[in-house]
Amino acid sequence: MADREVDQQLVERVQRGDKHAFDLLVSKYQRKLGRLISRFVRDPAEAEDVTQDAFIKAYRALPGFRGESAFYTWLYRIGINTAKNHLLSSKRRAPTSTPFDAEEAESFEEAGLLREVNTPENELMSKQVVGVVQASLQQLPEDLRSALTLREIEGLSYEEIANVMNCPVGTVRSRIFRAREAVAENLRPLLETSKGKRW
Amino acid sequence: MKQEISALMDGELYEDEVENILSRFKGDSAARKNWAAYHLIGDVLRQPDHIHCDLSATIRDRMATEPTVFVPRGQAAKQKIRSIALSAAASVAAIGVVSWMSLQIGPEASPNMMMQQNAIRPAKAQILPSSNDYLLAHQEFSPSTDMSGGAYYIRTVSYSADDTQLKDNAGKR
């Protein structure tokens, strides 16, 4: 089942009253939406608030979501509108020269134009998280590292990775999982200890 | 469970597996944490310079005060019916277009076919009406016929302005 269809399944669960399903969507899209909003709202603390507001607005609007567009396109549109309304309400103008629009949300990840400003505290935590992930990746055996990289960075499907690595699809699935789990194992202590700091 | 979460993230599970695992997420906070950690790893690998802090706990707190979203089943069913109706309408429109196109092509094609039939017709005229019985008997026993059972009722008929002349010739023989 494709990624978009999984999102649709989660949306339908939220529409049936399952709040935990919305948690999963938040975990999945919070950083992408946050990066998008920080294009409009430069202040990091404000950008965080606007990101939260956008998710809450999305949750309230979910009964009207019919799945005619991808969930993330719809969510990004809400994010852009929330950011623009925030700037209007604080009597500032949204950056009109931004090359980003709702229709371009589909290619958001490829845009590579986004630069947000983090608070010093978050900046430090971000560096620690990035450091742990990258160090863990380097410690992985070559076959696990390649499988995870081909999936997460190159965006290849399991079948394509199986062709590249000349192994069965089941092996690809296992390698990617083992790679993720090895990195997560090193990451968990950092995430747990910084719980109060919202990491 | 963890391996299934990993495959779910990558869109590599079948529909029934997705249903099953999403149901299990509901009562399993550890599974939801794994989902969040795996997504964080993916985000870090793709955009290491753009990592935001985790907002999910704050959003969860804010959502606690929100009324639970609930779409009545009727509305969901209406949405499904609407999408099915749209698909059906699109199919009917497609069939209509194809039919219309074939009707447009029809009058152009038929003269050619008529010409071909006219070209073949003289050969038919060579078949004597008296040979019909022989042909029918042959057809009845022929294994190649596609109209088994119906062949008995088929009678070879041809018409020509020269029919009377042919009869005369047969009479003379």
Interface residues (C-beta under 8 A of the other chain):
Chain A: M1 A2 D3 E5 V6 Q9 L10 E12 R13 V14 Q15 R16 G17 D18 K19 H20 A21 F22 D23 L24 V26 S27 K28 Q30 R31 K32 G34 R35 E48 T51 Q52 F55 I56 Y59 R60 L62 P63 R66 G67 E109 L114 R115 E116 N118 N122 M125 S126 V129 V130 V133 Q134 L137 L148 T149 R151 E152 I153 S157 Y158 R173 S174 I176 F177 R180 E181 V183 A184 L187 R188 L191 K195 K197 R198 W199
Chain B: K2 Q3 S6 A7 L8 D10 G11 E12 L13 Y14 E15 V18 E19 L22 F25 K26 R32 N34 W35 A36 A37 Y38 H39 L40 I41 G42 D43 V44 L45 R46 Q47 P48 D49 H50 I51 H52 C53 D54 L55 S56 A57 T58 I59 R60 R62 M63 E66 T68 V69 F70 V71 Q75 A76 Q79
